Amino acid sequence: MKASKGIPILISLDAQSAAENQPEDTIRLITTGELFESTGETLLRYEESLDEQEPPQKIELSLRRDGITMTRKGTSEGKMVFQKGQRYESQYHTPFGDMDLALFCTRAEFQKGKNGGEITLQYQLDLGGQYAAMHDMRLHWTRKKES
């Protein structure tokens, strides 16, 4: 996809993770990003900053009929592919070293309309060959109003 200017969007992200014998961890993020649309693919780009001590992470979500792909770039880098009923294995690169990552996706859906859309993901995450947590994520975007 071209590096041209995208359509400005407002993003609201809610995510929960639950690990065995641990309290549920909840994240809420509101940020801006860009939307790119082409035949067969919708691309969302935004920056995520969950730790004030770290620089923001660049997130790219590719929405296609056959699944959703998330790419993270920054101090930690990795790629995740979400296809319902499928397992995906990869490497997660951190400043402390590389780690095996595997996920099993139980829900991967997106809807989009003229002024916005929503992504819903649910998956089990394994890190370093060990169960890490069950994750639920909902991302909603709307086109920013022209000023």
C-alpha positions in Angstrom: 0.0 0.0 0.0 1.3 3.5 -0.8 2.8 5.7 1.9 0.3 8.5 0.9 -1.6 10.5 3.5 -4.5 8.5 5.0 -7.9 9.6 6.3 -7.6 11.0 9.8 -9.4 8.8 12.4 -10.1 8.8 16.1 -9.5 5.4 17.8 -10.9 3.9 21.0 -9.3 0.7 22.1 -10.5 -1.5 25.0 -8.5 -4.6 25.8 -8.7 -7.2 28.7 -6.4 -10.1 29.4 -7.0 -12.8 32.0 -4.3 -15.2 33.2 -4.8 -18.1 35.5 -4.9 -17.0 39.2 -4.3 -13.4 38.2 -6.7 -10.4 38.3 -7.9 -9.3 34.9 -5.8 -6.6 33.3 -7.7 -3.9 31.5 -6.3 -1.3 29.0 -8.2 1.7 27.5 -6.5 3.8 24.9 -7.9 6.8 23.0 -5.7 8.1 20.2 -5.7 9.3 16.6 -4.5 7.5 13.5 -4.9 7.1 9.8 -7.1 4.9 7.6 -6.1 3.7 4.2 -8.5 1.8 1.9 -7.9 -0.2 -1.2 -9.6 -3.0 -3.0 -9.7 -6.0 -0.6 -7.8 -4.3 2.3 -8.4 -1.7 5.0 -5.3 -0.5 6.8 -5.3 1.4 10.2 -2.1 3.0 11.5 -1.7 4.6 14.9 0.8 5.0 17.8 0.3 3.3 21.1 1.9 4.6 24.3 1.1 2.5 27.3 4.3 3.3 29.3 5.4 6.9 29.6 9.1 5.7 30.0 9.0 4.2 26.6 8.7 5.8 23.1 5.4 5.1 21.4 4.9 1.8 19.4 3.8 2.0 15.8 0.8 -0.2 15.2 -0.6 -1.3 11.8 -3.7 -3.3 11.5 -4.5 -4.9 8.1 -8.1 -5.9 7.7 -8.8 -8.4 4.9 -11.5 -10.9 4.2 -9.2 -13.8 5.2 -8.1 -12.3 8.5 -6.6 -9.5 10.5 -2.9 -8.8 10.8 -1.3 -6.7 13.5 2.2 -5.4 13.2 4.0 -3.7 16.0 7.2 -1.7 15.6 9.3 0.1 18.2 11.2 -1.0 21.2 9.3 -4.3 21.0 8.4 -5.7 17.5 6.3 -8.5 16.3 3.5 -9.6 14.0 0.3 -11.4 14.8 -2.2 -12.9 12.3 -5.8 -13.5 13.5 -7.9 -16.0 11.7 -10.7 -17.7 13.7 -9.9 -21.3 14.6 -6.3 -20.9 13.5 -3.0 -21.0 15.4 -0.3 -18.5 14.5 3.4 -18.8 15.6 6.0 -16.1 15.4 8.8 -14.3 17.2 8.3 -11.3 19.5 11.4 -9.1 19.6 12.1 -7.1 22.8 15.1 -5.2 24.2 15.7 -8.2 26.5 15.8 -10.7 23.6 13.5 -12.6 21.3 10.6 -14.7 22.5 8.5 -17.4 20.8 4.9 -16.2 20.4 1.9 -18.3 19.5 -1.8 -17.4 19.5 -5.0 -19.3 18.9 -7.7 -17.1 17.6 -11.3 -17.7 18.8 -12.8 -14.6 17.3 -11.7 -12.2 14.6 -14.3 -9.9 13.2 -14.5 -6.4 11.7 -17.2 -4.2 10.4 -16.8 -1.0 8.6 -19.0 1.7 7.3 -18.7 5.1 5.7 -17.8 6.9 8.9 -16.1 4.3 11.0 -15.8 0.7 12.0 -15.0 -1.8 14.7 -12.6 -4.7 15.2 -13.2 -7.5 17.7 -10.5 -10.0 18.6 -10.4 -12.8 21.1 -7.4 -15.1 21.4 -5.2 -17.2 23.6 -1.6 -16.1 23.8 1.4 -18.3 24.6 4.9 -16.8 25.2 8.0 -18.8 25.3 6.0 -22.0 24.9 3.9 -21.3 28.0 0.3 -20.1 28.4 0.3 -16.4 29.0 -3.3 -15.2 29.0 -6.7 -15.0 27.2 -7.1 -11.7 25.4 -10.2 -9.7 24.4 -9.8 -6.6 22.3 -12.3 -4.2 20.8 -11.1 -1.3 18.7 -13.6 1.3 17.4 -12.7 4.0 14.9 -14.5 7.0 13.5 -13.5 9.5 10.8 -12.4 12.8 12.3 -14.7 15.7 11.5 -13.3 18.3 9.2 -12.4 21.5 11.0 
